């Protein structure tokens, strides 16, 4: 049925619910399970005006990438604890919905399982949630948990 399942995770409660569903789907189908954490790229202007980690001089993209890596590692560990077999975790930069869909196409994913609401900002409320955009853009089935 499914050979590759993608679960985008952002550390939110809903993304962890989606991860649990993804693990259950993997147990049922024997599919490869992948998690993807997407962080937003910031321009130099945004980075120069940032108040994030003022005691840490690294640039904002590096800080966001490191935070995303921590989320990805935690999701992989949680998947293993839920009974997943050999889950793989990935981190990418970009606009979340488009990055998720692009990654899914590149990896020939058969199913995307994602939370109905994540840690999105005001933009998500004004322009539509990531889950809504992914369901509109993906060329494979999308399960929203």
TORGU-924572 format. One line per field, with one value per residue: x, y, z of N, C-alpha, C in turn; residue in one letter. Coordinates in nm, 3 decimals. Each point is the difference from the previous one (the first is absolute). Layout:
N
nxx <- [X, ...]
nyy <- [Y, ...]
nzz <- [Z, ...]
caxx <- [X, ...]
cayy <- [Y, ...]
cazz <- [Z, ...]
cxx <- [X, ...]
cyy <- [Y, ...]
czz <- [Z, ...]
res <- [A, ...]
***
This chain:
145
nxx <- [0.083, 0.059, 0.092, -0.043, 0.014, -0.050, 0.064, -0.051, 0.105, -0.068, -0.021, -0.103, -0.101, -0.054, 0.122, 0.002, -0.126, 0.040, 0.105, -0.081, -0.081, 0.104, 0.035, -0.126, 0.002, 0.118, -0.047, -0.105, 0.072, 0.087, -0.063, 0.081, 0.046, -0.039, 0.078, -0.065, 0.103, -0.086, 0.110, -0.047, 0.043, 0.093, -0.044, 0.102, -0.099, -0.077, 0.107, 0.028, -0.131, 0.046, -0.088, -0.002, 0.012, -0.026, 0.012, -0.064, 0.123, -0.035, 0.000, -0.109, 0.043, 0.122, -0.052, -0.069, 0.108, 0.071, -0.090, -0.006, 0.132, -0.010, -0.091, 0.076, 0.105, -0.073, -0.041, 0.123, 0.045, -0.095, 0.030, 0.126, -0.023, -0.063, 0.119, 0.041, 0.008, 0.121, -0.061, -0.023, 0.090, -0.069, 0.088, -0.094, 0.046, -0.095, -0.089, -0.058, -0.114, 0.058, 0.071, -0.108, -0.074, 0.094, 0.022, -0.131, 0.000, 0.102, -0.063, -0.086, -0.046, -0.055, 0.040, -0.068, 0.051, -0.089, 0.042, -0.119, 0.065, 0.099, 0.125, -0.087, 0.037, -0.012, 0.109, 0.013, -0.037, 0.085, 0.100, -0.031, -0.042, 0.111, -0.078, -0.067, 0.113, 0.048, -0.120, 0.017, 0.124, -0.021, 0.083, 0.002, -0.053, -0.082, 0.051, -0.104, 0.084]
nyy <- [-0.118, 0.036, 0.061, 0.127, 0.022, 0.120, 0.031, 0.114, 0.040, 0.069, -0.113, 0.034, 0.012, 0.079, 0.051, -0.005, 0.049, 0.084, 0.024, 0.003, 0.073, 0.074, -0.009, 0.024, 0.095, 0.037, -0.017, 0.062, 0.093, 0.020, 0.115, 0.069, 0.037, 0.117, 0.073, 0.113, 0.073, 0.098, 0.071, 0.115, 0.025, 0.066, 0.116, 0.058, 0.071, -0.107, -0.060, 0.114, -0.011, -0.123, -0.037, -0.097, -0.063, 0.112, -0.100, -0.044, 0.024, -0.129, -0.016, 0.066, -0.011, 0.022, 0.099, 0.042, -0.018, 0.051, 0.094, 0.013, -0.005, 0.081, 0.068, -0.004, 0.024, 0.092, 0.039, -0.011, 0.056, 0.093, 0.004, -0.006, 0.092, 0.050, -0.048, 0.118, -0.051, 0.034, 0.086, 0.085, 0.088, 0.099, 0.095, 0.087, 0.092, 0.084, 0.033, -0.021, 0.048, 0.095, 0.019, -0.017, 0.068, 0.092, -0.006, 0.002, 0.093, 0.067, -0.031, 0.039, 0.092, -0.103, 0.051, 0.112, -0.013, 0.096, 0.078, 0.015, 0.020, 0.074, 0.037, 0.003, 0.105, 0.128, -0.014, -0.104, 0.086, 0.087, -0.082, -0.064, -0.107, -0.049, -0.060, 0.113, 0.069, -0.086, -0.003, 0.128, -0.008, -0.090, -0.083, -0.015, -0.108, 0.081, -0.045, 0.074, 0.002]
nzz <- [0.000, 0.114, -0.077, -0.008, 0.131, -0.023, 0.113, -0.044, 0.070, 0.093, 0.066, -0.077, 0.085, -0.092, -0.011, 0.132, -0.005, -0.094, 0.078, 0.103, -0.075, -0.032, 0.127, 0.036, -0.092, 0.051, 0.123, -0.051, -0.061, 0.101, -0.015, -0.079, 0.120, -0.049, 0.077, -0.007, 0.038, -0.019, -0.023, 0.038, -0.122, 0.065, -0.044, -0.057, -0.056, -0.020, -0.047, -0.066, -0.020, -0.005, 0.092, -0.093, 0.116, 0.063, 0.088, -0.107, -0.043, -0.001, -0.133, -0.034, -0.125, 0.050, 0.071, -0.106, -0.074, 0.099, 0.015, -0.133, 0.007, 0.105, -0.069, -0.109, 0.078, 0.063, -0.120, -0.044, 0.110, -0.009, -0.129, 0.035, 0.095, -0.107, -0.034, -0.049, -0.122, 0.043, 0.083, -0.098, 0.043, -0.053, -0.034, -0.032, -0.082, 0.034, -0.093, 0.119, -0.046, -0.065, 0.109, 0.074, -0.084, -0.011, 0.131, 0.015, -0.094, 0.056, 0.112, -0.095, 0.084, 0.063, 0.117, 0.021, 0.122, 0.020, 0.099, 0.055, 0.110, -0.042, -0.007, -0.102, -0.069, 0.017, -0.075, 0.081, 0.094, -0.051, -0.028, 0.110, 0.062, 0.053, 0.089, 0.002, 0.004, 0.091, 0.056, -0.020, 0.047, 0.092, -0.061, 0.133, 0.055, 0.065, 0.114, 0.035, 0.103]
caxx <- [-0.083, 0.089, 0.141, 0.071, -0.089, 0.066, -0.068, 0.063, -0.010, 0.049, 0.007, -0.131, -0.076, -0.066, 0.096, 0.032, -0.113, 0.020, 0.111, -0.054, -0.079, 0.097, 0.062, -0.100, -0.011, 0.120, -0.015, -0.100, 0.038, 0.142, 0.057, 0.110, -0.054, 0.088, -0.051, 0.058, -0.017, 0.029, 0.015, -0.013, 0.120, -0.015, 0.088, 0.103, -0.065, -0.071, 0.099, 0.067, -0.094, -0.052, 0.035, 0.014, 0.129, 0.092, 0.130, 0.062, 0.024, -0.021, -0.109, -0.133, -0.021, 0.070, -0.076, -0.123, 0.038, 0.034, -0.126, -0.071, 0.070, -0.041, -0.137, 0.008, 0.059, -0.100, -0.106, 0.053, 0.006, -0.138, -0.051, 0.059, -0.068, -0.135, 0.010, 0.038, 0.119, 0.095, -0.047, 0.103, -0.038, 0.059, -0.021, 0.009, -0.033, -0.090, -0.140, -0.035, -0.086, 0.067, 0.117, -0.052, -0.047, 0.118, 0.073, -0.081, 0.016, 0.139, 0.017, -0.106, -0.082, -0.134, -0.095, 0.047, -0.084, 0.039, -0.093, -0.093, 0.056, 0.131, 0.048, -0.002, -0.016, -0.117, -0.010, -0.079, -0.142, -0.042, 0.018, -0.037, 0.092, 0.092, -0.071, -0.092, 0.080, 0.056, -0.107, -0.029, 0.115, 0.062, -0.048, -0.022, -0.098, 0.041, -0.085, 0.012, -0.035]
cayy <- [0.118, 0.115, -0.036, 0.108, 0.089, 0.122, 0.070, 0.127, 0.027, 0.130, -0.003, 0.028, -0.117, -0.060, -0.070, -0.125, -0.089, -0.046, -0.095, -0.125, -0.060, -0.045, -0.122, -0.107, -0.034, -0.076, -0.135, -0.070, -0.015, -0.028, 0.109, 0.081, 0.117, 0.117, 0.124, 0.119, 0.125, 0.112, 0.130, 0.112, 0.079, 0.142, 0.088, 0.065, 0.108, -0.062, -0.053, 0.109, 0.062, -0.104, 0.001, -0.141, -0.038, 0.114, -0.034, -0.092, 0.082, -0.066, 0.063, -0.052, -0.125, -0.107, -0.029, -0.067, -0.133, -0.080, -0.029, -0.097, -0.128, -0.053, -0.049, -0.120, -0.107, -0.039, -0.073, -0.132, -0.076, -0.029, -0.101, -0.128, -0.038, -0.041, -0.129, 0.012, -0.072, 0.077, 0.127, 0.094, 0.139, 0.097, 0.141, 0.084, 0.141, 0.052, 0.021, -0.135, -0.082, -0.028, -0.085, -0.133, -0.059, -0.023, -0.112, -0.119, -0.037, -0.047, -0.130, -0.088, -0.035, -0.049, 0.054, 0.103, 0.005, 0.120, 0.055, 0.100, 0.131, -0.011, 0.118, 0.111, 0.134, 0.074, -0.020, -0.120, 0.033, 0.091, -0.055, -0.141, -0.084, -0.084, -0.122, 0.033, 0.020, -0.128, -0.079, 0.060, -0.007, -0.133, -0.090, -0.130, 0.015, 0.072, -0.027, 0.106, -0.053]
cazz <- [0.000, 0.008, 0.008, 0.068, 0.074, 0.048, 0.108, 0.036, 0.144, 0.045, 0.146, 0.059, 0.044, -0.116, -0.085, 0.069, -0.027, -0.137, 0.004, 0.053, -0.107, -0.100, 0.053, -0.010, -0.143, -0.035, 0.057, -0.079, -0.140, -0.018, -0.080, 0.054, 0.070, 0.000, 0.058, -0.059, 0.074, -0.090, 0.065, -0.094, -0.026, 0.031, -0.075, 0.082, 0.073, 0.112, 0.093, 0.070, 0.092, 0.088, 0.142, 0.037, 0.057, -0.010, 0.054, -0.094, -0.119, -0.128, -0.076, 0.030, -0.074, 0.071, 0.122, -0.041, -0.048, 0.117, 0.069, -0.083, 0.015, 0.130, -0.015, -0.084, 0.081, 0.101, -0.070, -0.036, 0.125, 0.039, -0.093, 0.042, 0.125, -0.037, -0.069, -0.140, -0.041, -0.080, -0.054, -0.046, 0.028, -0.091, 0.030, -0.120, 0.016, -0.102, 0.034, 0.043, -0.085, -0.128, 0.028, 0.029, -0.126, -0.085, 0.059, -0.026, -0.142, -0.020, 0.067, -0.049, 0.116, -0.033, 0.097, 0.093, 0.120, 0.074, 0.098, -0.053, 0.035, 0.062, 0.071, -0.095, 0.053, -0.047, -0.144, -0.021, 0.017, -0.105, -0.134, -0.004, 0.074, -0.076, -0.037, -0.110, -0.120, -0.042, -0.062, -0.131, -0.091, -0.008, -0.105, 0.065, 0.109, 0.120, 0.116, 0.098, 0.132]
cxx <- [0.088, 0.143, 0.081, -0.101, 0.082, -0.085, 0.076, -0.023, 0.058, 0.010, -0.132, -0.068, -0.066, 0.098, 0.043, -0.114, 0.012, 0.113, -0.048, -0.081, 0.093, 0.069, -0.098, -0.018, 0.121, -0.010, -0.095, 0.050, 0.144, 0.072, 0.121, -0.063, 0.105, -0.068, 0.074, -0.032, 0.046, 0.015, 0.000, 0.132, -0.029, 0.099, 0.104, -0.060, -0.073, 0.098, 0.067, -0.091, -0.051, 0.048, 0.018, 0.142, 0.102, 0.139, 0.078, 0.018, -0.026, -0.118, -0.131, -0.028, 0.068, -0.075, -0.129, 0.029, 0.030, -0.126, -0.080, 0.064, -0.037, -0.141, 0.001, 0.056, -0.098, -0.113, 0.046, 0.005, -0.140, -0.059, 0.053, -0.069, -0.144, -0.001, 0.034, 0.129, 0.082, -0.055, 0.119, -0.051, 0.077, -0.035, 0.021, -0.037, -0.097, -0.139, -0.057, -0.083, 0.070, 0.121, -0.044, -0.040, 0.118, 0.080, -0.074, 0.014, 0.139, 0.021, -0.106, -0.084, -0.140, -0.107, 0.069, -0.099, 0.043, -0.110, -0.086, 0.046, 0.133, 0.034, 0.003, -0.028, -0.128, -0.021, -0.088, -0.149, -0.051, 0.002, -0.039, 0.107, 0.088, -0.074, -0.096, 0.077, 0.057, -0.107, -0.033, 0.111, 0.054, -0.061, -0.017, -0.106, 0.061, -0.102, 0.026, -0.055, -0.029]
cyy <- [0.125, -0.049, 0.103, 0.096, 0.117, 0.065, 0.129, 0.027, 0.137, 0.007, 0.027, -0.130, -0.070, -0.072, -0.131, -0.101, -0.058, -0.103, -0.136, -0.074, -0.054, -0.129, -0.117, -0.044, -0.082, -0.143, -0.084, -0.033, -0.042, 0.107, 0.062, 0.124, 0.110, 0.115, 0.116, 0.119, 0.113, 0.126, 0.108, 0.074, 0.147, 0.081, 0.061, 0.113, -0.055, -0.050, 0.112, 0.066, -0.098, 0.018, -0.144, -0.027, 0.114, -0.031, -0.095, 0.072, -0.069, 0.063, -0.075, -0.131, -0.118, -0.039, -0.075, -0.142, -0.092, -0.038, -0.105, -0.138, -0.065, -0.058, -0.130, -0.119, -0.051, -0.080, -0.141, -0.090, -0.041, -0.109, -0.139, -0.050, -0.046, -0.133, 0.008, -0.076, 0.088, 0.130, 0.088, 0.142, 0.094, 0.141, 0.078, 0.143, 0.040, 0.025, -0.139, -0.084, -0.039, -0.092, -0.143, -0.070, -0.033, -0.120, -0.131, -0.048, -0.058, -0.140, -0.102, -0.056, -0.041, 0.061, 0.105, 0.004, 0.123, 0.048, 0.109, 0.142, -0.021, 0.125, 0.122, 0.133, 0.065, -0.019, -0.122, 0.027, 0.088, -0.065, -0.147, -0.085, -0.081, -0.126, 0.024, 0.015, -0.131, -0.084, 0.053, -0.025, -0.141, -0.084, -0.143, 0.020, 0.072, -0.031, 0.110, -0.051, 0.116]
czz <- [0.000, 0.015, 0.078, 0.061, 0.052, 0.108, 0.030, 0.149, 0.032, 0.152, 0.068, 0.039, -0.119, -0.092, 0.065, -0.013, -0.141, -0.006, 0.051, -0.106, -0.109, 0.042, -0.011, -0.145, -0.045, 0.050, -0.085, -0.141, -0.023, -0.081, 0.069, 0.062, 0.003, 0.073, -0.065, 0.088, -0.090, 0.083, -0.107, -0.011, 0.031, -0.082, 0.094, 0.083, 0.121, 0.106, 0.080, 0.102, 0.105, 0.143, 0.050, 0.047, -0.007, 0.055, -0.092, -0.133, -0.134, -0.074, 0.024, -0.073, 0.070, 0.127, -0.033, -0.047, 0.118, 0.078, -0.077, 0.012, 0.134, -0.007, -0.080, 0.078, 0.105, -0.065, -0.037, 0.124, 0.045, -0.090, 0.038, 0.126, -0.026, -0.075, -0.147, -0.028, -0.094, -0.058, -0.039, 0.022, -0.092, 0.047, -0.130, 0.034, -0.111, 0.053, 0.030, -0.098, -0.130, 0.020, 0.029, -0.130, -0.091, 0.050, -0.028, -0.144, -0.025, 0.055, -0.042, 0.115, -0.046, 0.089, 0.085, 0.115, 0.079, 0.092, -0.060, 0.029, 0.069, 0.077, -0.091, 0.067, -0.055, -0.149, -0.032, 0.013, -0.113, -0.138, -0.012, 0.065, -0.094, -0.045, -0.117, -0.131, -0.052, -0.068, -0.140, -0.101, -0.023, -0.111, 0.053, 0.108, 0.120, 0.109, 0.102, 0.132, 0.094]
res <- [X, X, X, X, X, X, X, X, X, X, X, X, X, X, X, X, X, X, X, X, X, X, X, X, X, X, X, X, X, X, X, X, X, X, X, X, X, X, X, X, X, X, X, X, X, X, X, X, X, X, X, X, X, X, X, X, X, X, X, X, X, X, X, X, X, X, X, X, X, X, X, X, X, X, X, X, X, X, X, X, X, X, X, X, X, X, X, X, X, X, X, X, X, X, X, X, X, X, X, X, X, X, X, X, X, X, X, X, X, X, X, X, X, X, X, X, X, X, X, X, X, X, X, X, X, X, X, X, X, X, X, X, X, X, X, X, X, X, X, X, X, X, X, X, X]
***
